[in-house]
Structure formats: structure tokens, C-alpha cells
Amino acid sequence: MKAQDEIQRRRTVAIISHPDAGKTTLTEKFLLYGGAVQEAGAVRARKNQRAATSDWMELEQQRGISITSTVLQFDFEGFRMNLLDTPGHQDFSEDTYRILTAVDSVIMVIDGAKGIEAQTLKLFEVCRKRGIPIFTFVNKLDRPTREPLDLLDELEKVLNIGAYPVNWPLGTGFEFKGVYDRLDKKVHLFERTTGGAYKAPESVANIEDQIVADTLPPHVYSQVVEEIEMLDIAGEDFNHAEVLSGKITPVFFGSAMNNFGVELLLDAIFQYAPVPGMYPALGEKVVKPEDSAFSGFVFKIQANMDPRHRDRIAFLRICSGKFEKNMQVHHPKSGKKVRLSSAHTVFGQERESVEEAWPGDVIGLISNDKFGIGDTLTSDSKIIYQGIPYFAPEHFIYLNNPNPSNYKRFRDGLEQLLQEGVVQGFDLNTHSQNNFVIGAVGPLQFDVVKHRMKSEYNADTESLPANWSVLRWVHPDVDPATLTRDILPVGAITATDRLGNTVILFSNAWSLGLFKDKHPQIALSDTPFRKEMMAQT
Ligand code: G4P
């Protein structure tokens, strides 16, 4: 019974957003409401605090940005939230995509004045491929925003998904006074508190109540009443099954900075977001969270968390069974049994030892270089997870070793970073001497590589730009010998990934489009085709 209870009370969620939409602020407010921090500091203080908890890596500190992501865990009214933060800078990396493979739902934060932005769209595509439910939080309602109906329209058109406003804003900008909850038909009036440091006091009323008419300016009140009526008449009913299948996104309005609508969003996540689900394993096997065997997979490797130790942390998403400290598990990739003696929850640089954990939880295993991305750890040797797909890099460089005498260090360092999945490596099909490129989803990863090569392996690097921006894997049925220069667009080249699969690098999306038009029979994909082509055991 305990296992079921533990699973039912867990939600494992990632927050995605375009930089500056308010993801960090919302995360911080979740922690405030979850009681993990007593007082959410003013934004400045928060940014400083973030420097202490999340931006631990030297490079991050130098740049004042958050490259790597952190896993936060907090309790709220008997529930437990595992919140996976994703890198907020526009130079996001493949890690961001990988994190989406380890969560059961996603909160998408949108700036109410801006609507859907490019990065949100990219991340959304990955969610859609996995069929993960998405909850949308339209933020910054305390400032003038676009018309809420416009925003819903854009969500539906751009993302090609239904949008169901669970609540509706009562005014925007200075006139923003609260939201109307369409499911329980209650008005939540908020009060502004300076800096949003404490939970926002709110009063609950019916829309017809005098207090609502008195609080809102008359023109806002009449507009809101009209809009709510219109939504009820013209819109569909709330369909939870469609939320779970990712067909519709429930939409919430609020202001993270002012704590408006944060608690309502949290309530809804616990009520409507899925509990930890089943995970597919090799051999058509599906592992259920309530299965007694412990199992999980590594979705992220974090090196260098503690500069004094230079260790690596492998982040493991638990999929089934119960984790207990010191348990012995199979590591199918190495064929060895390993004792999990050093599992931690990780909050920025702080680590706390974990005694037990359940499906949906994420634990950090101090691993040196034992574990790789996609690795399975399990007490049942028959379970092997399908691994995590590689995602197509969009930036490429040639990375050379300027010191021939240091060749070994250079090679070993690069090999380790490739294995960790920091970047991907490709052998170009060319006779020229420069026949190897590294590729990344975000160019910042190249700085991470150079920095780590120097600091961890004492290896200097020299990089040269490589002018491709689109990569596609070629279906394994296509004979690479047929991909001759005559059929490739100008500037495109074939290459091989580290698992021996053929890819094509194109100069740009236009060039890819041209190729697809001319050769529709050649199947291409932005992730590898076969399971065996994934980063895995
Ligand atoms: P991110 O993680 O998505 O990149 O965004 P972050 O939370 O850092 O927020 C980006 C900016 O938006 C911050 O201001 C933050 O204060 C502001 N913000 C977040 N939520 C709200 C909101 O509900 N209303 C308003 N008006 N602003 C909000 P900044 O100018 O970048 O930082 P600072 O100069 O205030 O420190």
C-alpha cells in the first residue's frame, strides 16, 4: 500500500519558458508556497541566491547565467513535487531536451506581453513528441499584456493544440485584481504585497458578489463578466483526459512576481497533472511504477559540481520500485552490479543524502565516470530502458588540439565529454584533414567543453567555425554510398555519428527543405531512427 500512496502523491514536472518569461521567479514562488523557503526574496536577492544555489559552476558564475539545471523537491499539502529546472539562457543545450524525457508533465511559462517565443516552441515540440501534458502559465499580468483571448488564439494556432483557460484574469496591468476560476466558479481577488515576498493575501467570492464589482473598475467588471459568459457558451468543457493526452493545455493567468495565481496553479498541477507513469523498456516491455523491482535511467550527467572533488553526478529518474540507500543494482551497460551508497537530492551545490525514494523522484548518484546518459540501473536484470534519443545539434565547430605533445590529454578529455553527452561528435565524409566536428544544440556548450578540457584535463583547445546549422539522421535502410555530392545541396555533407549512423549536415533549413523536396524517398529525422541508435546501454 505504501508504494501506491507514495506514487500517487508525486508529480514530476519541468518548467519551460523563453528566457525572461519568469521561470525562475515562478520556481522560487513554488518553493515559497511549498514551504521550502520561508520568504522569497526580492528579485535581486533571488538572483544572488540563485548564484549561490544553482549557478554553481565557475563558468556560470563568470557569465552570471544558469547553464545547468537543478532538481528541486518540495511538499505541498501532502503532495510531493519534483521540479526539474531547465536552463534559462537562450543558449540552452541538449540537457534541456533530455530533462523532458524524465518528467511526466511540463509547465510552460509565457510572458503575457509577448506570447509564444521561439525557444518555447522548440521545447514544446519535444513535449508533443513525447505526448507530455502541458500546463500553461501566462505571466506578468500585473503589466499591460496582450488581450487574453488573443493569447489563447495564438497558443492554439502556433502550437496546434487546444487551449482551455482554467482561470480568467480580472483586468491586466495596474487594473489586474485577480482571477476567476472557471472550474469552481469562484473569484480570487489578490492583494499586492511589496516585492511579493510573502504569500499573497486573497479573498474568494462569487462573480456576482458586490465586493467583486466594487474591487474592479466598472469597465473591467463588465468586460470580464462578458468574456466569462462567452467562454462558457462558445468554449468546450474541461476535459481531463485530453489534458493527460496532451491534446489541450489548461491555461492559467497570474503574476509570479506578485504571487498572483501561483497557488491556484500549484493546486491544479497536483489535481490534474499525471502521477508517475509507465516507461517503455527494450523488448516491448513496459515498466509500471508500482512494479516491485527498482529501476530508473540516467538522464543527465553533471560534472564538476564540487570543484574540490571533481566528481560527476548522474541524475537518475526512478521509474519503478523503491530506492533504498546502499542497495545493490544491476548496471546493464557494464554488466556489473553496483552499490548505490551515495545517492543525494541535489539543490544547487547542496546535497542531502537520500535514504529512500520512489517512482517520479530524481536522485543524484556520485558516479565518477561509471554511468552514462541513458544508462539503466535496476534490481531486475531484465529491465533495460530504451535510452534517451540524441537531439539534432544546430551548431558545429572543429575542435583542434594546438599542442601535439598533449595529444593524449586532449583525446581523453574529449572522449569523456562526448561520452557524457556534453556535445556530439561527427566524422565528416571528406578527404580534408579537418574531418571531425563537434555539434551542440546550444553554442554555449562549446564554451563548456573548452572550459572543462582546460580545467579538468589541462588540455588546450582551438576551435574553428563550421558553417552548418542543421543535422538530420538518415534512415538506416538508405545506403550511404548513394548520398553522393550530386544529390546533396551545395554546402551539405554526409558524416557518421559515434555509433556509426549516417547523418547529413546542411548549411541551413532552406537547404534541408530543398533536399527533402527533391528526394522525398530519403527518410530523415531530427533524432536517431532506431532504438539502438540512442545513447543507452
Ligand atoms: P527566466 O527565469 O524565465 O529567465 O525569468 P526570471 O524569473 O529571471 O524573470 C525575468 C524578469 O521578469 C525579472 O526581471 C523578473 O523580476 C521579471 N518578472 C518575473 N515575473 C514577473 C511578474 O509577474 N511581473 C513582472 N512585472 N515582472 C516579472 P529582471 O528585470 O530581469 O530582473 P530584475 O532586474 O528585476 O532583477
Boltz pocket constraint, residues with backbone or C-beta under 6 A from the ligand:
constraints:
  - pocket:
      binder: B
      contacts: [[A, 17], [A, 18], [A, 19], [A, 20], [A, 21], [A, 22], [A, 23], [A, 24], [A, 25], [A, 26], [A, 43], [A, 44], [A, 47], [A, 88], [A, 139], [A, 140], [A, 141], [A, 142], [A, 143], [A, 254], [A, 255], [A, 256], [A, 257], [A, 258]]
      max_distance: 6.0
